[in-house]
Amino acid sequence: AKKLNVTWKKDSKVSGYQIAYSTSSKLTAKTTKTVTVKSYKTLTKAISKLKSGKNYYVHIRSYKSSGNTTVYGGWSKTAKIKVK
């Protein structure tokens, strides 16, 4: 309760993943929080300290870092999850 687990498929061509979650279906900047997973080998992330009974909207994208440059992929489809 008060947490959710995000899972995804591995892509060995990327540096890591970025997860965005929000209580707003529009994922506005004001309501959205992001979590960065810095290893392409990690395939799950637990997000905690969420509010019970609320719907959360989650999406994920991969990124590739090379030197000072970071290139992001497109966002996945948004998933709606109700926290118990």
C-alpha positions as CSV (number, residue, x, y, z in Angstrom):
1,A,0.0,0.0,0.0
2,K,1.0,3.6,-0.7
3,K,3.5,2.4,-3.3
4,L,3.7,1.1,-6.8
5,N,6.1,-1.0,-8.7
6,V,7.0,0.0,-12.3
7,T,8.4,-2.7,-14.5
8,W,9.7,-2.5,-18.1
9,K,11.7,-4.5,-20.7
10,K,15.4,-4.2,-20.9
11,D,17.1,-2.3,-23.7
12,S,20.9,-2.9,-23.6
13,K,21.5,0.0,-26.0
14,V,20.5,2.7,-23.5
15,S,22.2,4.2,-20.4
16,G,19.1,4.2,-18.2
17,Y,15.4,5.1,-17.8
18,Q,13.3,8.0,-16.6
19,I,10.0,7.5,-14.9
20,A,7.4,10.2,-14.5
21,Y,4.3,9.9,-12.3
22,S,1.5,12.3,-11.4
23,T,-2.0,12.5,-9.9
24,S,-3.0,14.5,-13.0
25,S,-3.8,12.6,-16.2
26,K,-2.2,15.4,-18.1
27,L,1.1,14.9,-16.3
28,T,1.6,18.7,-15.9
29,A,4.9,20.0,-14.7
30,K,3.4,21.2,-11.4
31,T,2.0,17.8,-10.4
32,T,4.6,15.5,-12.0
33,K,7.6,13.9,-10.3
34,T,10.4,12.1,-12.0
35,V,12.7,9.3,-11.0
36,T,15.8,8.4,-12.9
37,V,17.1,4.8,-13.0
38,K,20.8,5.0,-14.0
39,S,21.4,1.5,-15.1
40,Y,19.9,-0.3,-18.2
41,K,20.1,-3.5,-16.3
42,T,17.5,-2.4,-13.7
43,L,14.0,-3.5,-14.8
44,T,11.8,-2.5,-11.9
45,K,11.5,0.5,-9.6
46,A,9.3,0.9,-6.5
47,I,7.8,4.4,-6.0
48,S,6.7,5.0,-2.4
49,K,5.2,7.7,-0.2
50,L,2.1,7.9,-2.4
51,K,-1.4,8.8,-1.2
52,S,-3.9,6.0,-0.6
53,G,-7.0,5.9,-2.7
54,K,-5.6,8.2,-5.4
55,N,-5.1,7.4,-9.1
56,Y,-1.6,7.9,-10.4
57,Y,-0.5,8.2,-14.0
58,V,2.9,6.8,-14.9
59,H,5.0,6.7,-18.1
60,I,8.6,5.9,-18.8
61,R,11.3,6.7,-21.4
62,S,14.9,5.6,-22.0
63,Y,17.9,7.8,-22.3
64,K,21.4,7.5,-23.7
65,S,24.3,9.5,-22.3
66,S,27.5,10.1,-24.0
67,G,29.9,12.6,-22.5
68,N,28.0,15.8,-21.7
69,T,25.1,14.9,-24.0
70,T,21.9,13.1,-23.0
71,V,19.4,12.0,-25.6
72,Y,15.9,10.9,-24.5
73,G,13.6,8.5,-26.2
74,G,9.8,9.1,-26.5
75,W,7.5,8.5,-23.6
76,S,5.6,5.2,-23.3
77,K,1.8,5.1,-23.2
78,T,0.5,6.4,-19.9
79,A,-0.7,3.8,-17.4
80,K,-3.4,4.6,-14.8
81,I,-2.8,2.9,-11.4
82,K,-5.0,3.2,-8.3
83,V,-3.0,3.1,-5.0
84,K,-4.8,1.1,-2.3
